[in-house]
């Protein structure tokens, strides 16, 4: 079953596409299937669930004053129209000031580093959300507000990005994330059976894992059948905590899960970084380029002599 989209904390959806090429280890970000998303007004955060006010599943006030993200699929069309009609400018959350939000130093440093890579700060939304997810384990309302304070944008802007892509989690998921490719190349090489093997090893439901993702009963693992991770040459393969592994055998699933539970390195001999380049050994770098990369001055081309 596909994940239910989450209501934004506030603000509008992102203006135009946001891209990031810095996440080279992970699969391509893809849009989630969306239903309509409606913010909740201040006047509608209280009231009888049976009245025209707040409905079950609609955003309310969470702990520490941070609003929660909940599905709005149970609202009727009439309830949605009434919700929109009652919205006022005061219902939009402003950009949080950095001195108002307690941001972990490591998280702030990662976000500011990402911001320095783009001419427009909003373009750093995706790497900033990756930093949030890696720090908190998911794109929590608290983490999104921290990132918004560092970037100088509204939390609603970042929520719009986080809720759009299926690699961002707006709900707590397993501590370890396993994405098993089951597109055509991996499927023809046993991808479905590999997904079932990971489901058995982690305790996650195989059916749910293959249709939107599922967490294990102990909360340690999140397992999802993924539509192509772009590594057909190593089929069947999987992404485990953002690192590619393959080709995998069915027995590798149990081994990988045991290693993750023990805090050990996973399937070292089958990691993508251990595979040789397709064209053979990498050549030695040009010494002039190495000098520049190490901070030295660029080598100047030699001018032709008069006698040439």
C-alpha positions as CSV (number, residue, x, y, z in Angstrom):
1,X,0.0,0.0,0.0
2,X,1.4,3.4,-1.0
3,X,2.2,5.9,1.7
4,X,-0.5,8.4,2.6
5,X,0.7,12.0,1.8
6,X,1.0,14.3,4.8
7,X,-0.5,17.7,5.4
8,X,2.1,20.5,5.3
9,X,2.8,22.3,8.5
10,X,2.1,25.6,6.7
11,X,3.0,27.6,3.8
12,X,3.0,26.7,0.1
13,X,4.4,24.0,-2.1
14,X,7.8,24.5,-3.6
15,X,8.0,26.8,-6.5
16,X,9.4,24.7,-9.4
17,X,11.6,21.7,-9.3
18,X,14.4,21.3,-7.0
19,X,17.3,19.1,-7.9
20,X,20.5,17.8,-6.3
21,X,23.3,15.8,-7.9
22,X,25.3,15.4,-4.7
23,X,23.5,12.2,-3.5
24,X,25.5,9.9,-5.8
25,X,25.0,6.8,-3.7
26,X,21.2,6.8,-3.5
27,X,18.5,6.0,-6.1
28,X,16.8,8.6,-8.1
29,X,14.3,10.7,-6.2
30,X,10.8,10.2,-7.6
31,X,7.5,11.9,-7.0
32,X,5.0,10.3,-4.6
33,X,1.4,9.8,-5.6
34,X,-0.4,12.7,-4.0
35,X,-3.9,13.5,-2.8
36,X,-4.8,17.0,-2.0
37,X,-3.0,18.7,0.9
38,X,-4.7,21.3,3.0
39,X,-3.2,23.3,5.9
40,X,-5.4,23.8,9.0
41,X,-6.4,27.2,10.1
42,X,-6.0,28.4,13.7
43,X,-9.7,28.6,14.1
44,X,-10.0,25.0,13.1
45,X,-7.5,23.5,15.4
46,X,-10.2,22.8,18.0
47,X,-13.7,21.6,17.8
48,X,-15.8,18.6,17.6
49,X,-14.5,16.0,15.1
50,X,-18.1,15.7,13.9
51,X,-18.5,19.4,13.2
52,X,-17.1,21.5,10.5
53,X,-13.9,22.1,12.5
54,X,-10.9,19.8,12.8
55,X,-11.4,16.3,11.5
56,X,-9.6,13.1,12.5
57,X,-6.3,13.0,10.8
58,X,-6.1,16.8,10.1
59,X,-3.1,18.7,11.4
60,X,-3.3,19.7,15.1
61,X,-1.0,21.1,17.7
62,X,1.8,18.7,18.6
63,X,4.3,18.6,21.4
64,X,6.4,21.7,22.0
65,X,4.1,23.7,19.8
66,X,5.3,21.9,16.6
67,X,2.3,21.0,14.4
68,X,1.9,17.4,13.4
69,X,1.6,16.0,9.8
70,X,-1.4,13.8,9.3
71,X,-3.4,12.6,6.3
72,X,-6.5,14.6,5.2
73,X,-7.9,11.8,3.0
74,X,-10.9,11.4,5.3
75,X,-12.2,14.9,4.5
76,X,-15.2,15.2,2.2
77,X,-15.2,17.7,-0.7
78,X,-17.5,20.0,1.3
79,X,-15.3,19.8,4.3
80,X,-12.2,20.7,2.2
81,X,-14.0,23.7,0.7
82,X,-15.0,24.9,4.1
83,X,-11.5,24.5,5.4
84,X,-10.1,26.5,2.5
85,X,-12.7,29.2,2.9
86,X,-11.8,29.7,6.6
87,X,-8.1,30.1,6.0
88,X,-6.5,33.5,6.8
89,X,-3.0,34.9,6.2
90,X,-2.3,34.6,9.9
91,X,-2.6,30.8,9.6
92,X,0.7,30.6,7.6
93,X,3.7,29.9,9.8
94,X,6.4,32.5,9.3
95,X,10.1,31.8,8.7
96,X,11.5,30.7,12.1
97,X,14.4,32.8,13.4
98,X,17.6,30.9,14.0
99,X,17.9,32.1,17.6
100,X,14.4,30.7,18.3
101,X,15.2,27.2,17.2
102,X,17.7,24.8,18.8
103,X,19.6,23.4,15.9
104,X,22.3,20.7,16.5
105,X,25.7,22.1,15.4
106,X,26.4,19.1,13.1
107,X,23.1,19.5,11.3
108,X,23.5,23.2,10.9
109,X,27.0,22.8,9.5
110,X,25.8,20.2,6.9
111,X,22.9,22.4,5.8
112,X,25.1,25.5,5.5
113,X,27.6,23.5,3.5
114,X,24.8,22.5,1.1
115,X,23.6,26.1,0.8
116,X,27.1,27.2,-0.3
117,X,26.9,24.9,-3.3
118,X,24.0,26.7,-5.0
119,X,23.4,30.3,-6.2
120,X,19.8,30.1,-5.0
121,X,19.5,29.0,-1.4
122,X,16.2,27.2,-2.0
123,X,18.0,24.8,-4.3
124,X,19.6,23.3,-1.2
125,X,16.3,22.0,0.0
126,X,16.9,18.4,-1.0
127,X,20.4,18.1,0.5
128,X,19.1,19.9,3.6
129,X,16.3,17.4,4.0
130,X,18.8,14.5,3.5
131,X,20.8,16.0,6.4
132,X,17.6,16.2,8.5
133,X,16.7,12.6,7.7
134,X,20.1,11.3,8.5
135,X,20.3,13.2,11.7
136,X,16.8,12.5,13.1
137,X,16.0,9.2,11.2
138,X,13.1,10.9,9.4
139,X,12.0,14.3,8.2
140,X,10.3,15.1,11.5
141,X,8.4,18.4,12.1
142,X,11.2,19.4,14.5
143,X,13.9,18.6,12.0
144,X,12.1,20.4,9.2
145,X,11.7,23.5,11.4
146,X,15.4,23.4,12.2
147,X,16.4,23.3,8.6
148,X,13.9,26.1,7.8
149,X,15.6,28.3,10.4
150,X,19.0,27.7,9.0
151,X,17.9,28.3,5.4
152,X,15.6,31.2,6.0
153,X,12.5,29.6,4.4
154,X,9.2,28.5,5.8
155,X,8.7,25.0,7.2
156,X,5.9,24.6,4.7
157,X,8.3,25.0,1.8
158,X,10.5,22.2,3.0
159,X,7.5,20.0,3.8
160,X,6.3,20.4,0.2
161,X,9.6,19.0,-1.0
162,X,9.8,16.2,1.7
163,X,6.2,15.0,1.0
164,X,6.8,15.0,-2.8
165,X,9.7,12.5,-3.0
166,X,9.4,8.9,-1.9
167,X,12.9,8.6,-0.4
168,X,12.0,11.2,2.2
169,X,10.1,9.8,5.2
170,X,7.6,12.1,7.0
171,X,6.8,9.3,9.5
172,X,9.3,7.4,11.7
173,X,10.6,4.4,9.9
174,X,13.1,1.7,10.6
175,X,16.7,2.7,11.6
176,X,18.1,0.7,8.7
177,X,16.7,1.2,5.2
178,X,16.8,-1.6,2.7
179,X,15.6,-0.9,-0.9
180,X,15.5,-4.0,-3.1
181,X,15.3,-3.3,-6.8
182,X,12.6,-5.3,-8.5
183,X,12.5,-3.7,-11.9
184,X,13.0,-5.8,-15.1
185,X,16.7,-6.6,-14.9
186,X,16.7,-7.5,-11.2
187,X,13.2,-9.1,-11.5
188,X,14.6,-11.5,-14.2
189,X,17.5,-12.3,-11.9
190,X,15.3,-13.1,-8.8
191,X,14.6,-9.6,-7.4
192,X,11.2,-10.6,-6.0
193,X,12.6,-13.6,-4.3
194,X,15.4,-11.4,-2.8
195,X,12.8,-9.0,-1.5
196,X,10.9,-11.9,0.2
197,X,14.2,-13.1,1.7
198,X,14.9,-9.7,3.2
199,X,11.3,-9.6,4.5
200,X,11.7,-12.9,6.2
201,X,15.1,-11.9,7.7
202,X,13.8,-8.5,9.0
203,X,10.3,-9.5,10.0
204,X,8.7,-7.0,7.7
205,X,5.5,-7.8,5.7
206,X,6.6,-8.9,2.2
207,X,3.4,-7.7,0.5
208,X,3.5,-4.3,2.1
209,X,7.2,-4.0,1.4
210,X,6.6,-4.6,-2.3
211,X,3.8,-2.0,-2.5
212,X,5.0,1.1,-0.8
213,X,7.3,-0.1,1.9
214,X,7.0,-1.6,5.4
215,X,8.8,-1.5,8.7
216,X,9.8,-4.5,10.7
217,X,7.9,-5.2,13.9
218,X,10.9,-4.2,16.1
219,X,11.3,-0.9,14.3
220,X,14.9,-1.6,13.2
221,X,14.3,-2.0,9.5
222,X,12.4,-0.3,6.7
223,X,12.1,-2.5,3.6
224,X,10.8,-1.4,0.2
225,X,10.7,-2.9,-3.2
226,X,12.1,-0.2,-5.5
227,X,11.4,0.5,-9.1
228,X,15.0,0.5,-10.5
229,X,18.0,1.8,-8.6
230,X,20.0,2.2,-11.8
231,X,22.5,-0.6,-11.3
232,X,21.3,-3.2,-13.8
233,X,24.9,-4.5,-14.3
234,X,24.8,-5.9,-10.7
235,X,21.4,-7.4,-10.7
236,X,19.8,-8.5,-8.4
237,X,20.9,-5.7,-6.1
238,X,19.8,-3.6,-3.1
239,X,20.6,-0.3,-1.5
240,X,21.3,-0.8,2.2
241,X,21.6,2.4,4.2
242,X,22.3,4.3,0.9
243,X,25.1,2.0,-0.3
244,X,24.6,-0.3,-3.3
245,X,25.3,-4.0,-3.0
246,X,25.2,-6.7,-5.7
247,X,24.9,-9.1,-7.3
248,X,23.1,-10.6,-4.3
249,X,22.1,-14.2,-3.5
250,X,19.2,-15.1,-1.3
251,X,21.4,-16.1,1.6
252,X,22.9,-12.6,1.5
253,X,19.7,-11.2,2.9
254,X,20.0,-13.0,6.2
255,X,23.7,-12.3,6.4
256,X,23.2,-8.6,5.8
257,X,20.4,-8.3,8.4
258,X,22.6,-10.2,11.0
259,X,25.5,-7.8,10.3
260,X,23.3,-4.7,10.7
261,X,21.9,-6.0,14.0
262,X,25.4,-6.6,15.3
263,X,26.6,-3.2,14.1
264,X,29.1,-4.7,11.7
265,X,30.0,-3.7,8.1
266,X,27.6,-5.2,5.6
267,X,28.6,-7.5,2.8
268,X,31.9,-5.8,2.3
269,X,32.9,-7.9,-0.7
270,X,29.6,-7.1,-2.6
271,X,29.6,-3.3,-2.0
272,X,29.6,-1.2,-5.2
273,X,32.8,0.5,-4.1
274,X,34.6,-2.9,-4.3
275,X,33.6,-3.5,-7.9
276,X,36.3,-2.8,-10.5
277,X,35.6,-0.2,-13.2
278,X,33.9,-1.6,-16.3
279,X,36.8,-0.2,-18.5
280,X,39.5,-1.8,-16.4
281,X,41.8,-0.2,-13.7
282,X,41.5,3.5,-13.2
283,X,44.5,5.3,-14.8
284,X,46.8,7.4,-12.7
285,X,45.6,11.0,-12.5
286,X,47.3,13.7,-14.5
287,X,49.9,15.1,-12.1
288,X,48.9,18.7,-13.2
289,X,45.3,18.0,-12.2
290,X,46.4,16.5,-8.9
291,X,48.4,19.6,-8.1
292,X,45.4,21.8,-8.7
293,X,43.1,19.6,-6.7
294,X,45.6,19.8,-3.8
295,X,45.4,23.6,-3.8
296,X,48.4,24.4,-6.0
297,X,48.4,26.8,-9.0
298,X,47.1,25.6,-12.4
299,X,49.9,24.6,-14.8
300,X,50.2,27.1,-17.6
301,X,50.5,25.8,-21.2
302,X,54.0,26.3,-22.7
303,X,54.2,28.8,-25.5
304,X,55.7,27.7,-28.8
305,X,59.3,28.7,-29.3
306,X,60.3,31.1,-32.1
307,X,61.9,28.3,-34.0
308,X,58.9,26.1,-34.0
